[in-house]
Amino acid sequence: MSHLRFEELTEKNIDDAIAVCNQSLRYDSFDPSVLRKIVFQDTNFEPRLAFVAYEGSEPLGFSAGVRLIKQPAENVDPSAAWIKILAGVAGNETDEVDVVSSLCDRVEVELLNLGGKVVRISDYARARMWPGIDIRYETILEALEKRGYSKVGEAVDYLVALRGFSIPRRIQRLRGELEKRGIEITLATKAVSESLCGWVKEKFGPGWAYEVAISIENAEKTRSGTLVAKDVKTGEIIGFSTHGALERDWFGPIGVDEKNRKSGVGSVLLFESLKLIRLNGVTEATIPWTGHLFFYTQVPGINGIRHYHIMSKKLI
Ligand SMILES: CC(C)(COP(=O)(O)OP(=O)(O)OC[C@H]1O[C@@H](n2cnc3c(N)ncnc32)[C@H](O)[C@@H]1OP(=O)(O)O)[C@@H](O)C(=O)NCCC(=O)NCCS
């Protein structure tokens, strides 16, 4: 283990990290923009927490950690730490599990030195790769279990084919019923962003409010956005659904006010947002990080599910 050499991730060695990630993490795909986004462009980025591992001159691994040092402002907690990504391939003298374990060790030591107390992999809400470790990445899970991590949660991504997408008749009927009840669904404008984000923050927390805010802010540039369901008479917000906030092909978050659930608002919002994603030219959408298994099964094009284990351990 000890003969691995670690280099901080920089623009100089980013291609080494990409090569390792594409070789090791075969259910994902990487180019420099992916790593820049999850590492350097994260508002909580700290340079000492992203490493490439080498055996001689051969890159064998990559990992990046993060702490909640700046955002979301109301939840800042420098002791809360995540490892956002882990990748490792076997070398001449090191097997894959040992590469992953050594990297993990290196990031854990840095996190601990900086004041991290608990580390989680990898349900970090902002610039993220996955909500946990894809259960098919067996060597990563094996390395983590050996290091004393245990499963603290799980989540799935639904992968949705949008070729041939159309809104089902049931949803069209539901939309008609909502209109009769005086519930209108519109795309949020910058003018309403602040009040909408305030509502989302109060009901669902700052992480989702952040995603709603950036979906509206970047709407012109990336064609992202947020739909809002509103009671026309009272002006009360009933629900929202966002598309394209963190990634062009991502749906969510979505939320409906508790007292208005189970009457079709969520389903109509879901399909209307998927339609907007399709109209942006996306043919494969992702509904990332959910535990709502039965709400999303109503989407006809689901052609894959990724299942993640969220892992955690105390550093001290
Ligand atoms: C998920 C959520 C948005 C659903 O909103 P909603 O307005 O209650 O949704 P609807 O009334 O359209 O549909 C609800 C039910 O439709 C059901 N459904 C699925 N397919 C269906 C079909 N073909 N026909 C009829 N009902 C169907 C689902 O089982 C779902 O039940 P569940 O909520 O117990 O899972 C809402 O529960 C919510 O805001 N939850 C908290 C926030 C959250 O968890 N968001 C999702 C994060 S990924």
The ligand as an SDF file (V2000), in Angstrom:
LIG
                    3D

 48 50  0  0  0  0  0  0  0  0999 V2000
  -43.2930   12.7100   -4.2910 C   0  0  0  0  0  0  0  0  0  0  0  0
  -44.3660   13.8020   -4.3190 C   0  0  0  0  0  0  0  0  0  0  0  0
  -43.8370   14.9820   -5.1000 C   0  0  0  0  0  0  0  0  0  0  0  0
  -45.6240   13.2640   -4.9910 C   0  0  0  0  0  0  0  0  0  0  0  0
  -46.5540   14.3120   -5.1010 O   0  0  0  0  0  0  0  0  0  0  0  0
  -48.1310   14.0330   -5.1460 P   0  0  0  0  0  0  0  0  0  0  0  0
  -48.7950   15.2890   -5.5560 O   0  0  0  0  0  0  0  0  0  0  0  0
  -48.5690   13.4200   -3.8680 O   0  0  0  0  0  0  0  0  0  0  0  0
  -48.1740   12.9640   -6.3010 O   0  0  0  0  0  0  0  0  0  0  0  0
  -49.4510   12.3340   -7.0120 P   0  0  0  0  0  0  0  0  0  0  0  0
  -50.6890   12.6510   -6.2550 O   0  0  0  0  0  0  0  0  0  0  0  0
  -49.4370   12.7320   -8.4440 O   0  0  0  0  0  0  0  0  0  0  0  0
  -49.0830   10.8110   -6.9880 O   0  0  0  0  0  0  0  0  0  0  0  0
  -48.8580   10.1240   -5.7860 C   0  0  0  0  0  0  0  0  0  0  0  0
  -48.9950    8.6360   -6.0020 C   0  0  0  0  0  0  0  0  0  0  0  0
  -49.2130    8.2840   -7.3240 O   0  0  0  0  0  0  0  0  0  0  0  0
  -48.9380    6.9190   -7.4140 C   0  0  0  0  0  0  0  0  0  0  0  0
  -48.8520    6.4090   -8.7840 N   0  0  0  0  0  0  0  0  0  0  0  0
  -47.7960    5.9490   -9.4650 C   0  0  0  0  0  0  0  0  0  0  0  0
  -48.1630    5.5070  -10.6490 N   0  0  0  0  0  0  0  0  0  0  0  0
  -49.4860    5.6650  -10.7170 C   0  0  0  0  0  0  0  0  0  0  0  0
  -50.4430    5.3880  -11.6940 C   0  0  0  0  0  0  0  0  0  0  0  0
  -50.0870    4.8550  -12.8740 N   0  0  0  0  0  0  0  0  0  0  0  0
  -51.7100    5.6850  -11.4270 N   0  0  0  0  0  0  0  0  0  0  0  0
  -52.0760    6.2420  -10.2510 C   0  0  0  0  0  0  0  0  0  0  0  0
  -51.1880    6.5270   -9.2970 N   0  0  0  0  0  0  0  0  0  0  0  0
  -49.9130    6.2570   -9.5280 C   0  0  0  0  0  0  0  0  0  0  0  0
  -47.7330    6.7410   -6.6630 C   0  0  0  0  0  0  0  0  0  0  0  0
  -47.7870    5.4570   -6.0650 O   0  0  0  0  0  0  0  0  0  0  0  0
  -47.7690    7.8610   -5.6580 C   0  0  0  0  0  0  0  0  0  0  0  0
  -47.9180    7.3240   -4.3870 O   0  0  0  0  0  0  0  0  0  0  0  0
  -46.8290    7.5960   -3.2540 P   0  0  0  0  0  0  0  0  0  0  0  0
  -46.8040    9.1050   -3.0810 O   0  0  0  0  0  0  0  0  0  0  0  0
  -47.3910    6.8920   -2.1000 O   0  0  0  0  0  0  0  0  0  0  0  0
  -45.5150    7.0900   -3.7410 O   0  0  0  0  0  0  0  0  0  0  0  0
  -44.7680   14.2310   -2.8660 C   0  0  0  0  0  0  0  0  0  0  0  0
  -45.0660   13.0730   -2.1340 O   0  0  0  0  0  0  0  0  0  0  0  0
  -43.7110   15.0260   -2.1290 C   0  0  0  0  0  0  0  0  0  0  0  0
  -43.6040   16.2370   -2.2550 O   0  0  0  0  0  0  0  0  0  0  0  0
  -42.9190   14.3580   -1.2920 N   0  0  0  0  0  0  0  0  0  0  0  0
  -41.8710   15.0140   -0.4910 C   0  0  0  0  0  0  0  0  0  0  0  0
  -40.7600   15.4840   -1.3520 C   0  0  0  0  0  0  0  0  0  0  0  0
  -40.1120   14.3400   -2.0810 C   0  0  0  0  0  0  0  0  0  0  0  0
  -39.8050   13.3170   -1.4910 O   0  0  0  0  0  0  0  0  0  0  0  0
  -39.8780   14.5280   -3.3890 N   0  0  0  0  0  0  0  0  0  0  0  0
  -39.2830   13.5050   -4.2400 C   0  0  0  0  0  0  0  0  0  0  0  0
  -37.8300   13.4410   -4.0590 C   0  0  0  0  0  0  0  0  0  0  0  0
  -37.0630   12.3740   -5.2040 S   0  0  0  0  0  0  0  0  0  0  0  0
  1  2  1  0
  2  3  1  0
  2  4  1  0
  2 36  1  0
  4  5  1  0
  5  6  1  0
  6  7  2  0
  6  8  1  0
  6  9  1  0
  9 10  1  0
 10 11  2  0
 10 12  1  0
 10 13  1  0
 13 14  1  0
 14 15  1  0
 15 16  1  0
 15 30  1  0
 16 17  1  0
 17 18  1  0
 17 28  1  0
 18 19  1  0
 18 27  1  0
 19 20  2  0
 20 21  1  0
 21 22  1  0
 21 27  2  0
 22 23  1  0
 22 24  2  0
 24 25  1  0
 25 26  2  0
 26 27  1  0
 28 29  1  0
 28 30  1  0
 30 31  1  0
 31 32  1  0
 32 33  2  0
 32 34  1  0
 32 35  1  0
 36 37  1  0
 36 38  1  0
 38 39  2  0
 38 40  1  0
 40 41  1  0
 41 42  1  0
 42 43  1  0
 43 44  2  0
 43 45  1  0
 45 46  1  0
 46 47  1  0
 47 48  1  0
M  END
$$$$
